[in-house]
């Protein structure tokens, strides 16, 4: 049986942060794509059909909340596992992320080992 690599989409307007996460997930044998704003993220998600999307919240053109809601509506089977990776950390922010459809809410800066563990566990549970 041909098993494909887990697909992770990273959407963050901080190019260095997004590219660094892509390299990290690549080391975990994930196939990655990166987008630098919400609209580009929506296009990439429709084409790539990721298993997981790691989204910043505060982005130009379409914020992470809007993108999460769109992915929940537009992608098959409610789409990927959604992870908010953001500096917005209040209880109100976390509640808004949950309403938008996020599965997880992580604070920046994130511990790389914790993020890797979360990603691999969440993807394994979906397969």
C-alpha positions in Angstrom: 0.0 0.0 0.0 1.3 3.4 -1.0 1.1 5.8 2.0 1.5 9.4 1.2 3.3 11.8 3.5 1.2 13.9 5.8 0.5 17.3 4.3 0.9 20.4 6.4 -0.1 23.9 5.2 1.5 26.9 7.0 0.0 30.3 6.6 1.7 33.2 8.3 2.5 36.7 7.1 5.9 36.5 8.9 7.8 34.8 6.1 10.7 33.7 8.3 8.4 32.1 10.8 6.4 30.3 8.0 9.5 29.1 6.2 11.1 27.9 9.5 8.0 25.9 10.3 8.0 24.4 6.8 11.6 23.3 7.3 10.7 21.8 10.7 7.8 19.8 9.3 9.9 18.7 6.3 12.3 17.1 8.8 9.3 15.2 10.1 8.8 13.8 6.6 5.7 16.0 6.1 4.9 17.5 2.7 4.6 21.2 3.2 3.3 24.3 1.5 3.6 27.9 2.7 1.4 30.9 2.2 2.0 34.4 3.4 -1.6 35.7 3.7 -5.0 34.3 4.2 -6.2 34.6 0.6 -3.1 32.8 -0.7 -3.6 30.2 2.1 -7.2 29.6 0.9 -5.9 28.9 -2.7 -3.2 26.7 -1.5 -5.6 24.7 0.7 -8.0 24.1 -2.1 -5.2 22.8 -4.3 -3.1 20.9 -1.7 -5.9 19.5 0.6 -3.7 19.4 3.7 -4.1 17.1 6.7 -3.3 20.0 8.9 -3.1 23.7 8.6 -1.1 25.9 11.0 -2.5 29.4 10.7 -1.5 32.7 12.2 -4.5 34.9 13.2 -3.3 38.4 12.4 -2.7 38.5 8.7 -3.5 40.8 5.8 -6.2 40.2 3.2 -8.0 37.5 5.2 -7.3 36.8 8.9 -6.8 33.4 10.4 -10.4 33.2 11.8 -11.9 33.9 8.4 -9.5 31.4 6.8 -10.4 28.7 9.3 -14.2 29.3 8.7 -13.6 29.0 5.0 -11.6 25.8 5.2 -14.3 24.2 7.4 -16.9 25.1 4.8 -15.1 24.4 1.6 -12.8 21.4 2.2 -14.0 17.8 2.2 -14.9 16.1 5.5 -14.6 19.5 7.3 -11.0 19.8 6.1 -7.7 19.6 7.9 -6.9 19.7 11.6 -6.6 23.4 12.3 -4.0 24.9 14.6 -4.0 28.6 15.5 -0.4 29.7 16.1 -0.7 33.2 17.3 0.4 35.9 19.7 -3.4 36.5 20.5 -3.7 34.5 23.8 -6.6 35.9 25.8 -9.5 33.7 26.8 -11.6 35.8 24.4 -9.1 35.0 21.6 -9.2 31.3 22.4 -13.0 31.3 22.4 -13.1 33.1 19.0 -10.6 30.6 17.6 -12.8 27.7 18.7 -15.9 29.3 17.2 -14.0 29.7 13.9 -13.3 26.0 13.8 -9.8 25.7 15.2 -8.9 22.4 16.9 -5.9 23.8 18.8 -4.7 27.2 19.9 -1.0 27.6 20.5 0.8 30.7 21.7 3.8 32.2 19.9 6.6 31.6 20.5 5.9 27.9 20.4 8.1 25.1 21.7 9.2 23.2 18.5 9.1 19.8 20.2 5.6 20.3 21.5 4.4 21.5 18.1 5.9 18.5 16.4 4.4 16.1 18.9 1.0 17.7 18.4 1.2 17.6 14.7 2.2 14.0 14.4 -0.4 12.9 17.0 -3.2 14.8 15.4 -2.4 13.6 11.9 -2.1 10.0 13.1 -5.5 10.2 14.7 -7.0 11.3 11.3 -5.6 8.3 9.4 
